[in-house]
Structure formats: C-alpha cells, structure tokens
Amino acid sequence: MKKILLFLLIFVYSFSLDLNPKILEPEEAFKTTFIKNQDNLNIKLELGDNIYLYDDKIKIFISKPQKIDITQNINIPEPISYEEFIVHFNSLNLTIPFELLKSKIDTNKYEIELHFQGCSKAGLCYAPISEKYLLTFDESAKKEEVKKKVEQKVSNAQNLNETDTIANSLKDGNLLLVLATFFGFGLLLSLTPCVFPMIPILSSIIVGASQKESMTASRGFFLSLVYVLSMSVAYTIAGIIAGVFGANLQVALQNPYVLVVFALIFVALAFSMFGYFEIRLPQAIQNKVNKTTDGKEKQGIVGIAIMGFLSALIVGPCVAPPLAGALVYIGQTGDALLGGMALFVMSLGMGVPLLLIGLGAGKFMPKPGGWMEGITRIFGIVMLGVAIWLLDRVLDATIIMYLWALLLLGSAIYLKIYQHIIAQLITVVLFLLGGILFIAAISGATNPLNPLEKFTSGIATQVASEKLVFKKIKNIEELKQAIKESDKPVILDFWASWCVACKEFEEITFKDEDVIKKLQGFTLLQADVTQNNDDDKALQKMFGIVGPPGIIFWDKDKNEVTSSKVVGYKNPKEFLEIINKNF
C-alpha cells in the first residue's frame, strides 16, 4: 500500500511539473490606467500575451451621481472574429470627452466605471472585471479619490462569490490550513447525494468478501480504504484535467452509452450475488497476480480499486463550490500540485462515511453460512436498485417508475421464501410500495418519491399555476438575445438530466413558495447541457461553470452580478439569501 501511495504522489507531482504556469493572473492579463487630461479622460486597457477581450462585454458607465451607459458614445476600435466570438486582441485606448459627461449630467464629480471580460488562448476565461475611477474638477477631492479606491478594493473582496472566495483562499492561505479546510468541505459533501450511491456499492463488496473469509474490523477498514483511495485518485485526476485543459472528465462520462454499460455491470454484479455465476479477473491477469503468496487477496483488492475509481467518475459526479474553487485556482495559476492536493484531501473527507462502514463490518457482519447467503442476495437486490438509479439519467421517467415497481414486487416475491417474521413484514411493505408505484406509473406519474401526484390533481392545480417556467436557450447567441429583450433581472440555470443536484433544485428549491414569489420578478432562462456538445461547453466556459448545477444572474441594466453566482445545490433559505443580497 505504501508503494501505491508513493507512486500516486509521484504521478501527480510529475504531472504538475510539465504544466508550465503560462496562465496570467488577472492583474497581469489586464492592466487598466486612467489618465485625466485637459479636455478628456483617457482609459488605457493593456492586454497580456495571448489575451483577448469579448467585444460585447466592454461597457462604460457614469456610475455616480447617476448611472448612465455611455458605451455607444465612445469610439471603440473595430473588433475581429475569433472562434465564433467577436473579440479584441489589441490593447484599447478609450477617450471620454468631458463635454460628453457634461451633456449627460452636469456636476463637478463623476464616477466612471469600466466593465470588461476576457480570456486566454490557453483556454481560461477570466471572471468579469469592473474598474472605477473618481473624476473630479476640484483639487480638494483628491483625498476622497484615494479613499474611494481603498473602499473599492474592500468592496470587491466582499462581493466575491463562494467559488471565487475558495479559489482565493488557495492562493493566499497556509498550506496545512487549506488542506484541513478542504477535508472539512469533504466531510460536508459526504452528506450529499453524491456519496449515497457509493454506500451500497461498498457494502456489497464487503459482504461479498466476507463470504470467502471471516471479516474483521481491520480487514473491513482496509477494503474500504482501498475503495476510498481509488475514489480520491479519480477525483484528483479528473479535477486536474478539468482545471488545466477545461475538459470535465466526469461530465463527459455521463453520456447514455457509458451509463447503460455501467448499469449493466451492476446488473451483472447483482446476478453474481444471486449465485448464478462468479465474477473474476481474466485468467491471464489472475495467473500473474497469483504468483505472489497473497495472490487471491491482491486479486480482490484490484477489483475494489477499479470499482472505487469508476464509482467516483460515473456514479457520483458532484459539482460544489469547493470543487469549483479548486478548479478555478488550477485554471488561473496552473498550480496542479496544490489544487490536486486540495481535491485529494476533499475526496478523503467525502469517503469518511465509507471508512466507517468498513470499520464496523467486523463487528456487525454475520459469519459465513446460510444467513450470510441471504444477506448477499439482499445486496444483489440493492445492486439492481443502483442500476435503475443510473438508468434514471437515460430512460424516460415513466419507464423508471415501472422498473422501480417491478424491483419492489420482485423483491417481495423473493423474500416470501423466508419464514422469519421480520422478512414477512418487509415482504408486505414491498408489495404495497411496488403496487403503488405500478399503479402510479400507469397513471402517468414520474416521481418515485411522490407516486400519488396524479391522484392529488385538485391540490396540485393551485401549485402548478404558480410553477416556475424556464425558457430554454441552446447557445450564446440565444442567451444574448434573451437578455437583450428582457426588461427584468435575468437568471440562467445550467441543468442536465443526469445531475442529481439539479433535480433537488427542481423538486425542493424551485417549488418553495417564497422562492417562486421572488423569482416571478425575473426572466428565467435554462441551458440544458445534458449532451455536453460544443454549444454547451462554450456556454459553461463563458461563465466558468464546471458543471451543473450553476446559476448566473444579471440585473435590470443587463450587467452580470458575479457575486450572486451559484455553484452546487442551495436549499430555499440559502438561495433566497444569495438573491436578496443584490436584488
């Protein structure tokens, strides 16, 4: 095990050595200078190497004493087309005549605000940037100008969204404190649906192993540790790839073909637990492994490691602020070593419940025998449940309802062979639940957690009338047009059919009465990034979204409100707190 850990550390470190940090810091990529001349204010925006600006993101305002957009009155150099975007590659030299300012509003003090956003050819898109300058025509106002700059720096720090705050903590924090913080993030994430599906998977592995030899607490913990370490390595590698190259490996593996194959693997595991056959490594690999004295043990460990690695990539794709913050840090600095370490300890924190399951296996796992065979078959049923849970991301919701119903009814029939009173009670409950789901599926219900939704239509009618309706947008052009046509603040929700947290938003947050009432004053847009095609990737890249769920906000003046950006699931209370900060 020590050799494996040493190899993994050397692998991650050597991987990072090849990554020459060519990504510039924002202050290096964009250098803004305001020069007050006799008749005008000159703004110089110098761009670093391989940096470009989005033309439509360049905005110039008089922000005080009254907010006035003067972008159309400023002579901005002609942009060019680059990768389907309209951009500027050359530094900008913008002139604001004092006469223009006086014609808009006559005062001795103006606050000029410049908004822009750009990207690097290396593949990183920077967050939108706002620069302000206090223009006065009175020498006594110089002290106030200095004070204003200091206040602006403080304001910028306070207005960072959760993801950017975490990314900055990686840049400025103490190494041990940063790693301890990310381990804490992992503990919190262990309570989310991202980790829940891994519990029955690991439990079935331990049950299967206990059939071959007696299970002790130390052995159960060791098997769990192999699973968790493999899971952590997968998260780390996927995170480094996403941060450096902008290619989210976990999202890419959520396509129907991969999910169907993995679901079939779980079906095979289930039938193996039912005793129809035994899953083993190919004979050639077995022969090599069995040359050592502990060959059979290593053979099992290899299978557990593979399952842990794949589970992290396919079963539990989880986007949360800590993950997004680490990826933003890697993307901005190229420091894959520190970013990878943060992701590794975070995933170890996520695996703590799994380690506890393994630790308790030696105490509570029954001894091999007839009783153990029954337990194994029950976990076979659980494996079928995991397969259906995976297929929920691919198949029609009604078909999934039928599959859950058949699984419950089939399990009830299977357990009927046991005469124990507890087994009989469980059988009755499964028959009732399976029957309810089957009838619900016939009625057209689509939510297994609310199978009677079609039979409560009288109550649901009032709720449906207040249901939030999101307009679908497919690409950047449709988004720009929708924002342009809106006379209200705008919300863009990134959604995918395989995203568990997206469904939590739908079923919990977006059905909350207070949230519905608040969002009625917004234009609601939704980008379905299930297919992860080029348009989907371009949209996510534009806003630094690692994967769904993610929500972007614009105010009534069509300015993006970056401090309200949401990454990962938020319950109704948390979501309203974010909105109420700026709206």
N, C-alpha and C positions, 0 to 999 in steps of 0.2 A: 504493500500500500504506500510506503514511503517513497518507493521508486516511482509509482504512478503520480503521486502529488508533485514530486520533484520534476518529473517530465512535463506535467501540465504547467507548472510555474515557468519553466524554461521556454516552453512553447509560446505562452502568452507574451513573455518578455521579448523573445526573439522576434515575435510577430510585430511588436511595437517598435523595434529598432529599425525596421525597414520603412517606418512611416515618418519620413522627414516632415516635421511640422511646417507645412507650407501655408497653412491656413492663417490668415492675418487676424489679429484682434480687431474689433470694431473701430477702435481709435486709430489703428494703423491703416485700416482699409478706407476709412472716410475721415478726412481732416477738413473741418469747416472753419473758415475765417471770415469775420465781419469787419469791414473797413468803412468808417464814416468819412466821406469826402465832403467837399463844399456843397455840392448840389445833389448828391445821391448817396445811397448806401450800397456798397459793393459786397456781394457774398461769393467767396471762393470755396468751392467744394472739390477738393483734390481726391482722386481715387488711387488706391494702391494697385500693385501689379495684378493683372487678371481679374480686376474688379469691374462690375458694371452695375448701372442703376436702371430700375424699371421706370419708364417714362411716365406712366400713369400714377406712380407713387410720389412724384415730385409735386409738392403743394407748398404755396407760400401764403401766409395769412398775416393780417394785422390782428393779433390776438387780444390786445388791450389798447385803448379802453373799450373797444367793441370788436367782436370777431367778424372780420371781413375777408373773404377769399379774394386775393389779388393775383392768383396764378395766371389767369388769362391775360392780365395786363403786363406780364413780364416776358421779355424776349428770351426764350429758352432755345438753345441750339437744336438743330434737327436731329431726331433720333434715328437709329437704324434697326433693322430686323435681325433677331438672333434667336434661333431655336424656338420659333413661333412666338417670341415676345418682342416688344418694341422697347429698345434699351439705349443707354448712353454708355460708351466705353471711354470717352474723354472727360477730363475734369471740366466742371462747369464754372462759368464766370457770369454771375447774375447781377444785374443792376436794377435797383429800385429808386426811381427819381423821387425826390422829396415832394415835387409837385403832385405826383400821383397820390402820395399819402395824404397831403393836404386836401386833395379833391375828394377823398373818401371820408375823411373826418379831420377837422381842424383842432389840433391840440399841440402841446409842447412836449408830449411824451408818448412814444409808441412802443409797444412790444411786438417785435417781428418774429414770426415763427416759421421755421423751415422743416417740412416733413419729407422724408425720402426712405427708400428701401432698396437694397442691392444684394447681389450675390457674387460668389467667387466662381470662376471657371472650374475650380477644383470640386465643385458640387455642393458647396454650403451656401444656404440663403440666410442672411442676417435678419434679425428682428427689425421691424420698422423703427426708425430713429427720428427723434424730434430735437431740433436745436432752436434756442430762443436768444434774442438779443434785445436789450432795452435801449432804444434810440431816444435820446433827449436833445433838446436845444438849449439846455441850461447847464453850465459847468457845475453848479451845486448838486446836480443829480448824479454825479459820478459815484459817490459813496453808495447811493441807492442801487446803482447798476451792479456794483460789486456784490452787494448784499443779495441782489436778485439772482446772480449766478450761483452763489452758495446755496440759496434756497432751492434753486432748480436741481442742483445735484442731489440734495436731500429728497426732493420730490420724486426724482427719477428712481432713487433707491426704494422709496416707499411704494411706488407704483409698479414694481416688478411683479409678474405673475408667479404662481407657485413653482412652475417648471424652471423659470429663469433664476429664481431665488436659490433653488437647489443647485443649479449649474454654477452659480457664483460661489456657493459655499465650497464647491470642489476646488475652485481657483484660489480661494483665499484662506481656507480652513486648515487646521492642523491635521496631518495625515491620520493619526490614531483617532482623533475626534470624528473626522469624516467617515472613516470605516465603521466606527461604533454607531454613528448616526444611520448609515445605510443598513447596518444589521438590524437596527430598530425599525427602519422602514420595512424590511423584510418580514419582521415579526407581525407588523400590522397587516401586510399583504397576505400573510398566511391565513387570515380570517376571511379572505375574499373567495369568490367562486373560482378564481384562477387555480387554487390549490386543492379545492374539494375533490375534483375527479381523481386526483392522484392518490387519495387515501384508500379507496377500494382497490386500486391497482397494486399499491404496495402491500396492502393487507392480503390480497390473493397470492402475491409472490411468497409472503411469509408462510401462509397456510400451505402452499404447495411444497415449500422447502421442509416444513415440519413433518410432512408425510414420509420423507426419506430418512430423517434422523430427528432425534428429540431436539426441541427448540429451547434454548436458554436465553436469558435476558441479554447476555453479551453477544450471542450469535444473532439474535433479532436486531440488536442495535447495529451490529456490523453490516448486516444485509441492508438495513435502512440507510446507513452511512454511504454505502456504495451507490445506492439509488440517488440519494440527495447530492452527492458529489458529482455524479454524472449529470444530473439535472442542472447543477450550478455551472458546470463547464459549458453545457449547451447554451444557457442564458448568457454567459460571458462571451462566448464566441459569436453568437447571434447579435449581441449588443455591440461588440467591436465592429463587426461588419456593417451594421446599420449606421453607427456613428461615423465611420471613416468613409464608407462608399455610398451611403444613403440607400442601401438595399436592405429592406427589412426581411430577414430570412424567415421569421415566424409568420409574418403576413403572407409571404409567398407560398408557404406550405399549407395555407388554409384554402387551397383550391379543391373542388369537388373530387378530383381523381385521388389526391393524396388522402383526403378524409375517408373516402369509401374504402381504400386499401387498408387504412389503419383500423377502420371499423371492422373489416373482415378479419384482421389479425385478432381483435378482441373476441370475435365470434369463434375463431379457431381456439383461442385460449379457453373460452367457456366450454367448448365440446371436449377439450383435453381434460378439463376438471370434471366433466361428466363421466370420464373414463373411457371414451371412445378411442383415444389414441394418446400417445405421449410425444410432446414436442421436444426435440433435441437439436443440438447443433449438427451441421453436416458432418458426415463420418470423417472426412479429411481433417477438419478442424479438431474434432474430438480426439483423433489419433495424436495430433501434435500436443494438445493440452494434456492428455492422459500420460504423456511421457514423464511428467513430474509425479511425485508421490502424492500430491494433493490435487491431482488432475480433475477428479469429479467435482471437488469444491470450486476450483477455478472455473470449470465449465459453467456452473450455476452463476458464479459472480459475473462472468462475461454477459450472460443473458440479462441479469438485473441491470448492469451498467447500460446496456443498449436500450432497455426499456425506459430507464430514467432519462437518458439523453433524448429519446424520441418523445417521451411524455412532455418534456419541457417545451419542445418545439411545436408540437401538434395539439396536445390535449389542453395545455394551459397557457395560450398566448395572452399576456396580460399587459396592458398599457396603463401606467400610473405615473404621477408626477416624478417620483424618484427615478424610475426607469428613463423617462423622457429627459429629465435633468442631466443624468449621466450621459445620454446620447448627445444632447446639445453640447455638453462640455467636450466630449471626444471630437465632435464635428468642428467645434470652434478652435480647439487647441491642438488637435492631432495627438494628444496625450492618451494613447490607448492603454498604457500601463496602469495609470491611476484610475481611469474610467473603468477599465476591466476589473481592477481590484474591487472597486465600489460595487459593480454589478455582481461579482462573485460573492462578496460577503452579504449582499442583499438577498441573493437567492439561497444562501445558507440560512438566513433568518426565516425565509419562506418555508424552508424544509424542517424547521424545529418540530412542528406537529407530527411530521412523518418519522422523525427520530424517536419521538416519544412513543409512537405506535410500536416501533421495533423494540424499544426498551421494555415495554410492557408485555411483549409477546411471550417471553419466557415464563412470566407469572401466570398469565391467563389463558395461554394456548393449551387446549386439551391434548392428552397423549395420543399418539397414533393408534388407530383402531377403527371400529365401526362408527363410533360417534364422529371421529375425525373425517371420515369419508363423507358423512352428511354435511359437515361444515364446508368441506371442499366444494361440494355440489351447490351449496347456497352461494358461495363466492363465484361459481360458474354463472349463476343467475345474475349476480351483480355485474359480471363482465359483459353480459348481454345488455344490461342497462347502460353501461358506459358506451357500448357500440351504438345504441339508439341515441344517446346524448350527442355523440359525434355526428350522426346522420341528420340530427335536427338542423345542422348548419347547411344541409344539402337538399333534403327532401321537403316536399310540401308539408305544411303543418298538420293537415288532416291525416296524412299517411302516418306521421309520427304519433298522432293520437291513437290510431289503430294499433301501431306497434307496441306502444306502452300498454294498451288494453290487453293485447294478446300475451305480452310478457307476464302481466299480473295474473291473468287467468291460467296461463300455463304453469306458473309457479305454484298457484293454489292447487292445481291438479297434482303436481309433482309432490307437494308437501303432504297431500292427503294420505300418502302411504305410511306416514309416521303417526303413531297412535298416542304420542305424548300430548297432554292437554294444551301445552303452550303451542305446539305445532298445529293443533286443531284450531285454536283461536286465531293464529296467524293466517291459516287457510281461509277461515270465514272472512276476515278483513280483506284479504287479497281478492277473494271472489267478489265482494261488494265493490271494492275500488275498481277492479277490472271491468265489472259490469257497468258501473257509472261511466268510466272512460269510453267504453264501447258505444253506449247509448249517446254520450256526448259527441263522439266522432260522427255518428250517423246524423246528429242534429246540425253538424257543421262547426262545432266548437274547435278552437285551435290551440287553446292554452291548457295544458295538463294540470296546471295549478289552479285553474278556475274552470273546471269542466262544465259547470251548470250555467255558463254565461248566456247561452241561448234560451234558457228557461227562466231567466230573470230579465226578460226584454223590457218589461214595464219599468223596472228600476234603471236599466241600462240606457233607456231612451234619453232621460234627462242628462246622464253623464256623457253620452255620445254627442249631444247637442253642444257640449262645451269642450269637446275633444280638440286638441291642438292639431292643426293641419299644416304640414310642411310641404313647401313646393320643392320638387326635385330639380336639381341642377347637375349637369353632366361634365362641364368643363369650365375653364377660367373665363371664357368669353360669356357664357350664360350667367356666371356669377357676377361679372362686372355689369352686365345689362340689368340684372335683377336689383343690384344695389343702386344703380343709377335711377331706376324707375321708382324706387321706394321713397316714400315721404315720412317713413318712421325708422326708428333704430332697427338694425338687421342682425339676425342670428344665423350662423351657418353651422349645422350639425353634421359631423362626419360619422357615418353609420355603415355597418356591414352585417350581413345576415349571420355570420359566424361569430360575431362579437357578443359575448355574454353580457358585458357591462352596458352595451347599447340597449339590450333588452331590459336591463334594470332601469335605465333611463325611461324607456317607453312605458313600462308597467308600474313604476313607482314615482319617479320624479315628475314626469310629464303628465301624470294623472292626478297629481296633487292639486287641490282646489286653489290654493294660494299661488302656486306656480302658473296654473292656467290663467288666473286673473291677471298676473303680472305680465305674462307673455302675449296677452291679447293686444298690447300696445306695440308689438314688434312685428316686423316682416320675418317669417320663419322659412328658412331655406335648409335643404338637406342634401348632402352629397353621399350617394351610395357607392362606397369604394370596395364592395364585395369582390369584384373581378380583379382589382389591383392592376388595371390596364394603364396605358400611358397617361390618359387624362386624369385618372385617379391619382397617380404618382405625382403629376405636375401640381395638382391642387394641394396635396399634402405637403409637397416640398415648398410651395409658395408660403405656407404658414408655419412651417417647421413642425408639422404633425407627424409623430412617429407611427401612429396607427389609431384606429378608432377605439374608444370614443374620444372626440375632441370637439370643442365648440369655440367659435370665433365670433366676436361682437364688433359692430360698427354703430357709431352714434348717428343722430339725425342729420349731421353735416357730412355723413359718409366717411368719417375718419375711423380707422380701426382702433378699437380700445384694447390695447395689448395687455393691460393689467387685469382684464377680466377673462382672459383666455383660460379655458377649462380643459384639463387633460385627465382622463380617467373618470370613474363614476363619482357623482356627488349626490347625496340624498337631498330631498326638497329643502331642508333648512340651510345646508351648505350652499346649494345652488342659489337660493334667494339672497344670501349674504353677499355672494360674488356680484350678482346683478345690482343689488341696492347700493354698492359702492360707487357706481358710476352712472346709474340710470334712475 
